[in-house]
């Protein structure tokens, strides 16, 4: 068993007993500084730390007055990111209630299971869509513990216009007014409840993303878990009140929630992304100094840049290729911690003037670094951004570890790794390659069927993550998931993630999923990037064809087949893709094929495309034992 170097820095005596005390300290030190931005009526509005705190306290008092919300009662939040979501989070933290964020697009049975398991007293919904879904469950007699619904609509609070409900319904605006009109004694009682919160008390229950056939689990995180995570991040990445993040990730996900509270700790401004506006437009409007996202976001941006270059003409494409090559050479020196030679530095300045600065301006022009998590990032994507002059700090963590376990630092990074461990967090690799974690970021446990918390660490306090990893030069590298290993009919076990990452390195490929459990050979489902497909169609005079027909066109299948052949040449013969199918549509969140962070749910994709997968094996094509690397496409 090997392990990551463990920081000797003590985590005893963390500065705050609970996250809201940490937030209150930030408010006291910089009450009139900008804290949060959100878009309203087409314009960005700013709240100071004092304004954010006051509104959070008023909402907490209003909730208690309306629903008699008590400490430790659980409140579900079924909504997309918004100012209202943040205010509810602060209000629940103030009152000692437990927030239970749930993915807004969760299927009806998944939503009901989560709400019943957590025995929620209130449900906060973001729109009429979520209200109707929750209301339907209530009308069927599900969720008997629910005694009220809150609508997260700050503009239209005309609750009377919404459908009738068997439980009381109110809006955020009404609760806010209740708080504004409350007596001083109510705020004194609120402060007493906040002061009573201890590190071991429950703070939130976040559900794990359902990426396998295994049911989603409710992860119980303590007040101390959140305080530790924010403390540890501040110790390894220098962020302060001069910084601003664009909040891209959903707050129902541990990564997004972690970024919000880390900003509260550091004093950085948080701009809540406007979901009606494309990401790059948000970046230009806000000009953040950093933001966090899942790898799929960075992959999509890279594909867009490469597609724009390909469509810009030969001269522009050749100029870009030269500039990117210079950037890659500079990246190599920086990764090794070496000075960039003088001649190369001159070329770098020219590359910046010609192309690279223009690309960085698409991100607002102020970025210091980017953060990637929630899924493995492809090495090629990391190197592309670094060559452009944008450092992606890849990290690793789970919902069960309150967010991060390890992360690269701006001054200490290794592309392709997920960085050194956070201070005070222990990481070991078991004999079978599984990553084990121990520390103050490890959850209280999973929420059981009747709402109780069930500890899940082993006798020595180690959390068994289910991930496979390796330690190289003090940096952790994630290899794959134990549960996602594919056992072929031949008995050979294959980890699909490295193959899928290699297939996904092509600019046209949005997703690739390897199949083959119990089968004689491996196959792959390929999803093409829609914009790249449209660009390809225009270049070959196929623009009139619908996307589904384009995916089966010989030119498209040949292009994908050439890439699969290229990937196969680097793989052992038994691990090669013998056949592939190009799916005629994108993977969808609404049909359960993607998590909130756009990670494929393997079991759902396999189920939805079972006939397509079966067809890849219909002819029982046996891969060439000589290992020629060829793969057949499927219409």
Order of alpha helices (4+ residues) and beta strands (2+ residues): beta-alpha-beta-beta-alpha-beta-alpha-beta-alpha-beta-alpha-beta-beta-alpha-alpha-beta-beta-alpha-beta-alpha-beta-alpha-beta-alpha-alpha-alpha-alpha-beta-alpha-beta-beta-beta-beta-beta-beta-beta-beta-beta-beta-beta-alpha-beta-beta-alpha-alpha-alpha-beta-alpha-alpha-beta
